[in-house]
Amino acid sequence: MAPDRSKGRNVSIFAANDPTRTVLGGLVLTNGVTNQNFYSMIEILLVFQSAFFLQGEGGVVIERNNDPLQPGNYYVSSTGTFSVNNNEPPLTRTISRDDGTRHESFRNAVRARDDRCPVTGQEVLDDDWSGFQATQIFPLAYENHWNEQSYNRWISSVPPSTGGSINSVQNGLLLRSDMHGRFDNYSFSINPDDDYKIVCFLRDASNIAGKHLDRHFLDKPDRPVDQLLRWHFRQAVLTNMKGTGEPIFEHDFPPGSDMAGEIRSGPKAAERMEFELFTRLGGHVDTF
């Protein structure tokens, strides 16, 4: 059974006028999340026709401020109608494979720019890249979606000579290997609209929640563009906070195990299989 993203939630979200108290979503509260941050997340999670505000227990209005968000139940009030955001489904994603000629050129470009993991601050010493991985913000497996939405318009640096605009260094981060896995499955994200704050959506065992991206990294002219970081943050909110959350997929398949069989018997089998296929294929050839 896939792990449940709602496990450990200590924040729950309801509609104030719903007598059935149907849970709209929730949050595993970690360090650094403010009332203002929570309002911004609600604006991603729900679609409003008019202004809204949040109330705590007893009808206390929650102000949009930088006070730390507290655990508890929160109630959404609005003069108009609102609904859960079903128009922006999160793209099924698991840990990306780092192989293929297209990934090699991307990896080399990211290494040429970065000398440390901007999330943990850990430096690469003596060109020893073991324990570090070049990570795509928008996954290569969804290159068709990238092209359909014209996300290449966000790339401001010179496009790479091979691999297309999705392979741009501006779609990449050098992350410590454990951070790569957590970033790919949306366990944490980076909010470019709050001074590049690191927001953890599952329990934080690495003490990164509430910290900010390394300033040394942000000063680089070819760093990742805000639009892609914002896209990843929105995906993380929808993946973790809507309803009971999206599945956390198994990724540790020992040699000789029936990987395809486990995927077929797991959640979102078709979407997962497609992601795995295009991750492998896209690493070697331009698929679209």
Sequence and secondary structure as in RCSB ss.txt:
>XXXX:A:sequence
MAPDRSKGRNVSIFAANDPTRTVLGGLVLTNGVTNQNFYSMIEILLVFQSAFFLQGEGGVVIERNNDPLQPGNYY
VSSTGTFSVNNNEPPLTRTISRDDGTRHESFRNAVRARDDRCPVTGQEVLDDDWSGFQATQIFPLAYENHWNEQS
YNRWISSVPPSTGGSINSVQNGLLLRSDMHGRFDNYSFSINPDDDYKIVCFLRDASNIAGKHLDRHFLDKPDRPV
DQLLRWHFRQAVLTNMKGTGEPIFEHDFPPGSDMAGEIRSGPKAAERMEFELFTRLGGHVDTF
>XXXX:A:secstr
    TTTT  EEEEETT TT    EEE   TT BHHHHHHHHHHHEEESS EEEE GGG EE SSSSB  SEEEE
EEESS EEE  SS           SHHHHHHHHHHHHH SB TTT  B  TT  TTEEEEESS GGGHHHHHHTT
GGGG  S   SSS GGGSGGGEEEEEHHHHHHHHTTSEEEEGGGTSEEEESS  SSS TT B  HHHHTSTTS  
HHHHHHHHHHHHHHHHBTT          TTS HHHHHHTSTTHHHHHHHHHHHHHHTTS   
